[in-house]
Amino acid sequence: MELGRFWMTHKARIIAGFGALGLVVLSAVCYFVILSNQPKQVTLVVDGVTKTYETHAATVQDFLAEQQITYTNQDSLTPTISTELKDALTIQLDTSWDVPVHVDGQTKVIHTLKRNVADVLQEAGIAVRPKDQVEPAQSASITKDSPIQITRIDEKLEQTEERVPYQEMRKTDDTLAKGQTRVMQEGQEGKAISQYKVVLQDGKEVSRDFVKRDVITPKKDRIIAVGTMKATIASAEAEPRNQAVVAASLVSRGGKNFRPHSVLKSVTLTAYSPDVGTHTASGRKAEAGRTIAVDTSVIPMGWWVYIEGIGYRRAEDTGGAVNGHKIDVFLSSEAEARRFGLKRGKVVYIIGPKKPE
């Protein structure tokens, strides 16, 4: 009775209230329907490349399928494929790729997600020593299929035994006639150990730098005395037994005309051969038909003479037994020298440093 009276009294208000509530519910449903049909804005980052999309996809998996983007279990995807797609969501996909590494004479292909050279090498278990060269640098980022080159650098010290050549030194000697030479000391090579720093790239030598040298045996230079004393022609008064040295006018001997510097008389001749050696005091090799040994105080070294009965000869040697008016003639054999014997009373014309023409 009371309920009926209440309904009749408030009927209009109740109907109005339910109508308003229905309107609110209907508006909410319409809002959510409209909202669900609005496209979502999604940011996709693939291997560092960023793009923005509008999509109605419900999940990450649906979105990737919609964009025909493939991936594998070895790739890195954030968030997971089952994540519900929301507006302003960022999806990051890092794909794995092959990185060729050239090292130790071979190429290793590393399948990796790493984007840094050092990380790739560490993941592959490839050790890099402090002096090794890595290209690009270990701190550098890499791109797909970009190779890594490792050059092994080795350094070592090498020791080599080397010869130390001697030099020829010349010293003036005023006790020797001008033009005459004498060996004061024979030369001898020395020995030394030289140390070098050798750099190898992948086992091949690319540089060799000198470090130091230690002398084992010192060298001995060859020392030659060179005469500076001027030779003089002995005067007639200085010669014993009236063996005078006299000036001469123009003469003709051996088919040549010349004016001698002086003439020696009563000269004694002997002979020698290669059996006693061919090295002369002048430094020239003795030659038969040219070389004679003289007393350089009488006949200067290097001067030409004409010996009666012998011919033109050149003063190129000395000897312990050759002094005064004595000349030793060089012949080609010992037998010839013996046959030559001793000849006395010869006349010798002293010409000068130039042979007559």
C-alpha positions as CSV (number, residue, x, y, z in Angstrom):
1,M,0.0,0.0,0.0
2,E,2.8,2.3,1.1
3,L,5.1,1.2,-1.9
4,G,2.2,1.9,-4.4
5,R,1.6,5.3,-2.9
6,F,5.5,6.0,-3.1
7,W,5.6,5.0,-6.8
8,M,2.6,7.1,-7.7
9,T,4.0,10.0,-5.8
10,H,7.6,9.8,-7.2
11,K,7.1,8.0,-10.5
12,A,8.1,10.9,-12.7
13,R,11.3,11.5,-10.7
14,I,12.3,7.8,-10.8
15,I,11.8,7.6,-14.5
16,A,13.9,10.7,-15.1
17,G,16.7,9.4,-12.8
18,F,17.0,6.1,-14.7
19,G,16.9,7.9,-18.0
20,A,19.8,10.1,-16.9
21,L,21.8,7.1,-15.7
22,G,21.2,5.3,-19.0
23,L,22.4,8.3,-20.8
24,V,25.7,8.4,-18.8
25,V,26.3,4.7,-19.4
26,L,25.6,5.1,-23.1
27,S,28.0,8.0,-23.3
28,A,30.7,6.1,-21.6
29,V,30.2,3.1,-23.9
30,C,30.3,5.3,-26.9
31,Y,33.5,7.0,-25.6
32,F,35.3,3.7,-25.2
33,V,34.2,2.4,-28.5
34,I,35.4,5.6,-30.2
35,L,38.7,5.5,-28.2
36,S,39.3,1.9,-29.1
37,N,39.0,2.7,-32.8
38,Q,41.5,5.6,-32.6
39,P,45.0,4.6,-34.1
40,K,47.9,4.4,-31.7
41,Q,51.2,6.2,-32.4
42,V,54.2,3.8,-32.0
43,T,57.9,4.4,-32.3
44,L,60.0,1.6,-33.8
45,V,63.8,1.6,-33.5
46,V,65.5,-1.1,-35.7
47,D,69.3,-1.3,-35.4
48,G,69.5,2.4,-34.4
49,V,67.1,3.6,-37.2
50,T,64.0,5.3,-35.7
51,K,60.6,5.5,-37.4
52,T,57.1,6.5,-36.1
53,Y,53.9,4.6,-37.1
54,E,50.1,4.8,-36.5
55,T,48.5,1.4,-36.0
56,H,45.4,-0.4,-34.7
57,A,47.4,-3.5,-33.8
58,A,46.7,-4.9,-30.4
59,T,50.1,-6.4,-29.5
60,V,53.8,-5.9,-30.4
61,Q,53.6,-9.2,-32.4
62,D,50.5,-7.9,-34.4
63,F,52.3,-4.7,-35.1
64,L,55.5,-6.3,-36.4
65,A,53.4,-8.6,-38.6
66,E,51.4,-5.7,-39.9
67,Q,54.7,-3.9,-40.9
68,Q,56.1,-7.2,-42.3
69,I,59.2,-7.0,-40.0
70,T,60.8,-10.3,-39.4
71,Y,63.0,-11.3,-36.5
72,T,64.6,-14.4,-35.0
73,N,65.2,-15.8,-31.6
74,Q,68.8,-14.5,-31.9
75,D,67.6,-11.0,-32.2
76,S,66.9,-8.6,-29.2
77,L,63.3,-7.3,-29.0
78,T,62.0,-4.9,-26.3
79,P,59.2,-5.2,-25.1
80,T,58.2,-8.8,-25.7
81,I,56.0,-9.8,-28.6
82,S,53.0,-10.4,-26.2
83,T,53.0,-6.9,-24.9
84,E,49.8,-4.9,-25.4
85,L,50.3,-2.0,-27.8
86,K,49.7,1.4,-26.2
87,D,49.9,4.9,-27.6
88,A,53.4,6.4,-27.5
89,L,55.0,3.0,-27.0
90,T,58.6,2.5,-28.2
91,I,59.7,-0.8,-29.6
92,Q,63.4,-1.6,-30.0
93,L,64.6,-4.4,-32.3
94,D,68.3,-5.2,-32.6
95,T,69.0,-7.8,-35.2
96,S,72.0,-10.2,-35.0
97,W,74.4,-10.1,-37.9
98,D,77.6,-11.7,-39.2
99,V,80.9,-9.8,-38.5
100,P,84.0,-11.1,-40.4
101,V,87.2,-10.9,-38.3
102,H,90.5,-11.3,-40.2
103,V,93.1,-12.5,-37.7
104,D,96.2,-14.9,-37.6
105,G,96.0,-15.6,-41.3
106,Q,92.3,-16.7,-41.4
107,T,88.8,-15.2,-41.4
108,K,86.4,-15.9,-38.6
109,V,82.7,-15.1,-39.0
110,I,81.1,-14.0,-35.7
111,H,77.3,-14.0,-35.4
112,T,76.5,-11.4,-32.8
113,L,74.2,-8.7,-31.4
114,K,77.2,-6.6,-30.3
115,R,77.6,-3.2,-31.8
116,N,81.1,-2.4,-30.5
117,V,84.4,-3.8,-31.8
118,A,85.8,-4.7,-28.4
119,D,82.6,-6.4,-27.4
120,V,82.5,-8.5,-30.6
121,L,86.1,-9.6,-30.0
122,Q,85.5,-10.4,-26.4
123,E,82.4,-12.4,-27.3
124,A,84.4,-14.4,-29.9
125,G,87.2,-15.0,-27.4
126,I,89.8,-13.3,-29.6
127,A,92.7,-11.9,-27.6
128,V,94.2,-8.6,-28.6
129,R,97.7,-7.8,-27.3
130,P,98.8,-4.2,-26.4
131,K,100.9,-3.7,-29.5
132,D,98.5,-5.3,-32.0
133,Q,96.7,-3.1,-34.5
134,V,92.9,-3.3,-34.7
135,E,91.0,-1.6,-37.5
136,P,88.5,-0.1,-36.8
137,A,89.6,0.8,-33.3
138,Q,88.3,-1.3,-30.4
139,S,86.2,1.7,-29.2
140,A,84.5,2.1,-32.5
141,S,80.9,1.0,-33.4
142,I,80.4,-1.4,-36.3
143,T,77.7,-1.8,-38.9
144,K,76.3,-4.8,-40.6
145,D,79.0,-6.9,-42.5
146,S,81.7,-4.4,-41.7
147,P,85.0,-6.4,-41.2
148,I,87.4,-6.2,-38.3
149,Q,91.2,-6.5,-39.2
150,I,93.7,-7.5,-36.5
151,T,97.4,-7.2,-37.3
152,R,99.7,-9.0,-34.9
153,I,102.7,-6.8,-34.0
154,D,105.8,-8.5,-32.6
155,E,109.1,-6.9,-31.6
156,K,112.4,-8.6,-31.0
157,L,116.1,-7.9,-30.6
158,E,118.5,-9.5,-33.0
159,Q,122.3,-9.7,-32.8
160,T,124.6,-9.9,-35.8
161,E,128.3,-10.4,-36.0
162,E,129.8,-7.9,-38.4
163,R,133.2,-7.2,-39.8
164,V,134.8,-3.8,-39.0
165,P,136.9,-2.8,-42.1
166,Y,140.2,-1.1,-41.5
167,Q,141.3,2.1,-43.1
168,E,144.6,3.0,-44.8
169,M,146.4,5.8,-43.0
170,R,149.3,7.8,-44.5
171,K,151.9,9.6,-42.5
172,T,154.7,11.8,-43.8
173,D,158.3,10.6,-43.0
174,D,161.2,13.0,-43.6
175,T,163.7,10.2,-43.2
176,L,162.4,8.6,-46.5
177,A,163.1,10.0,-49.9
178,K,160.3,11.8,-51.5
179,G,158.0,9.4,-53.4
180,Q,159.2,6.4,-51.4
181,T,156.8,4.6,-49.1
182,R,157.1,2.1,-46.3
183,V,154.4,0.0,-44.6
184,M,154.6,0.8,-40.8
185,Q,151.7,-1.4,-39.8
186,E,149.6,-3.9,-41.7
187,G,145.8,-3.5,-41.5
188,Q,143.6,-6.0,-39.7
189,E,139.7,-6.1,-39.7
190,G,137.9,-6.0,-36.4
191,K,134.8,-7.8,-35.2
192,A,131.7,-6.4,-33.6
193,I,128.3,-7.5,-32.4
194,S,125.5,-5.2,-33.6
195,Q,122.1,-5.2,-32.0
196,Y,118.9,-4.4,-34.0
197,K,115.3,-3.9,-33.0
198,V,113.2,-5.8,-35.5
199,V,109.4,-5.2,-35.9
200,L,107.2,-7.9,-37.5
201,Q,103.6,-7.5,-38.8
202,D,101.9,-10.9,-39.0
203,G,105.3,-12.5,-39.0
204,K,106.8,-10.4,-41.8
205,E,109.6,-8.0,-41.1
206,V,108.7,-4.3,-41.7
207,S,111.5,-2.4,-40.0
208,R,115.0,-2.9,-38.6
209,D,116.5,-0.2,-36.4
210,F,120.1,-0.1,-35.1
211,V,120.3,-0.2,-31.3
212,K,124.0,-0.5,-30.4
213,R,127.3,-2.1,-31.4
214,D,129.8,-3.8,-29.1
215,V,133.3,-4.2,-30.4
216,I,134.8,-7.7,-29.8
217,T,138.1,-7.3,-31.7
218,P,139.3,-3.7,-32.4
219,K,140.4,-3.0,-36.0
220,K,144.0,-2.1,-36.8
221,D,144.4,0.5,-39.5
222,R,147.1,0.0,-42.2
223,I,149.7,2.7,-41.7
224,I,152.0,3.7,-44.6
225,A,154.9,6.1,-44.2
226,V,155.3,8.5,-47.2
227,G,158.7,10.0,-47.7
228,T,159.2,13.8,-47.9
229,M,163.0,14.0,-48.0
230,K,164.3,15.5,-51.2
231,A,166.9,13.3,-52.9
232,T,170.2,14.9,-54.0
233,I,172.6,13.9,-56.7
234,A,176.0,13.2,-55.2
235,S,178.7,15.5,-56.5
236,A,181.9,14.4,-58.1
237,E,183.9,15.3,-54.9
238,A,181.6,13.1,-52.8
239,E,182.3,10.0,-54.9
240,P,185.1,7.7,-53.8
241,R,187.6,6.2,-56.2
242,N,187.2,9.0,-58.8
243,Q,183.7,7.8,-59.7
244,A,182.5,11.2,-60.8
245,V,179.0,12.4,-61.4
246,V,179.3,14.8,-64.3
247,A,176.8,16.9,-66.2
248,A,176.2,16.0,-69.8
249,S,175.1,17.6,-73.0
250,L,172.6,16.3,-75.5
251,V,173.1,12.6,-76.2
252,S,171.5,9.9,-78.3
253,R,170.9,6.5,-76.8
254,G,168.6,3.6,-77.7
255,G,167.1,5.6,-80.6
256,K,166.1,8.6,-78.4
257,N,167.7,12.0,-77.9
258,F,167.8,13.4,-74.4
259,R,169.8,15.8,-72.2
260,P,170.8,13.9,-69.1
261,H,170.7,15.4,-65.6
262,S,174.0,13.9,-64.9
263,V,176.1,10.8,-65.8
264,L,177.5,8.2,-63.4
265,K,180.7,6.3,-64.3
266,S,182.1,3.1,-63.0
267,V,178.7,1.8,-61.8
268,T,178.5,-1.8,-60.6
269,L,175.4,-3.8,-61.8
270,T,173.9,-6.8,-60.1
271,A,170.5,-8.6,-60.7
272,Y,167.6,-9.9,-58.7
273,S,164.4,-11.8,-59.6
274,P,160.8,-12.5,-58.5
275,D,162.1,-15.1,-56.1
276,V,162.8,-12.3,-53.6
277,G,159.4,-10.7,-54.2
278,T,157.8,-8.2,-56.6
279,H,156.7,-5.6,-54.1
280,T,158.9,-2.6,-54.5
281,A,159.7,0.4,-52.2
282,S,157.8,2.7,-54.5
283,G,154.6,0.6,-54.2
284,R,154.6,-0.5,-57.8
285,K,155.0,-4.2,-58.8
286,A,158.4,-5.0,-60.1
287,E,158.6,-5.5,-63.9
288,A,161.4,-7.0,-65.9
289,G,162.7,-4.6,-68.5
290,R,161.8,-1.6,-66.4
291,T,162.5,-1.9,-62.7
292,I,165.9,-1.2,-61.0
293,A,166.8,-0.9,-57.3
294,V,169.0,2.1,-56.5
295,D,170.5,4.2,-53.8
296,T,168.0,7.1,-53.7
297,S,170.7,9.5,-52.5
298,V,172.3,9.0,-55.9
299,I,169.3,8.3,-58.2
300,P,165.9,9.7,-57.0
301,M,163.0,7.3,-56.7
302,G,160.9,7.4,-59.9
303,W,163.6,8.8,-62.2
304,W,164.5,7.2,-65.5
305,V,168.1,6.3,-66.4
306,Y,169.9,4.8,-69.4
307,I,172.4,2.0,-68.6
308,E,175.0,1.4,-71.2
309,G,174.5,-2.2,-72.6
310,I,171.1,-2.6,-70.8
311,G,168.8,0.2,-71.9
312,Y,166.2,2.4,-70.3
313,R,165.2,1.6,-66.7
314,R,163.2,3.3,-63.9
315,A,164.3,3.6,-60.3
316,E,161.4,1.9,-58.4
317,D,163.0,-0.1,-55.7
318,T,165.7,0.0,-53.0
319,G,167.8,-2.6,-51.2
320,G,170.1,-3.1,-48.3
321,A,173.1,-3.9,-50.5
322,V,172.4,-1.2,-53.0
323,N,174.3,1.9,-52.1
324,G,176.5,4.4,-53.9
325,H,177.2,3.7,-57.5
326,K,175.5,0.3,-57.5
327,I,172.4,-0.7,-59.3
328,D,170.3,-3.9,-58.9
329,V,168.5,-4.8,-62.2
330,F,165.2,-6.7,-61.9
331,L,165.0,-9.8,-64.3
332,S,162.2,-12.2,-65.0
333,S,163.8,-15.4,-63.4
334,E,166.5,-16.5,-60.9
335,A,168.3,-18.3,-63.7
336,E,168.6,-15.0,-65.7
337,A,169.8,-13.2,-62.6
338,R,172.6,-15.8,-62.0
339,R,173.7,-15.6,-65.6
340,F,173.7,-11.8,-65.4
341,G,176.3,-12.0,-62.6
342,L,178.3,-8.9,-61.6
343,K,179.1,-6.2,-64.1
344,R,181.5,-3.4,-63.3
345,G,182.5,-0.1,-64.9
346,K,179.1,0.7,-66.5
347,V,178.1,4.2,-67.5
348,V,174.6,5.3,-66.4
349,Y,172.8,8.4,-67.7
350,I,170.4,9.9,-65.1
351,I,167.5,11.5,-67.1
352,G,164.7,12.5,-64.8
353,P,161.1,11.6,-63.9
354,K,160.0,11.6,-67.5
355,K,161.1,8.9,-70.0
356,P,162.5,10.3,-73.3
357,E,160.1,10.1,-76.3
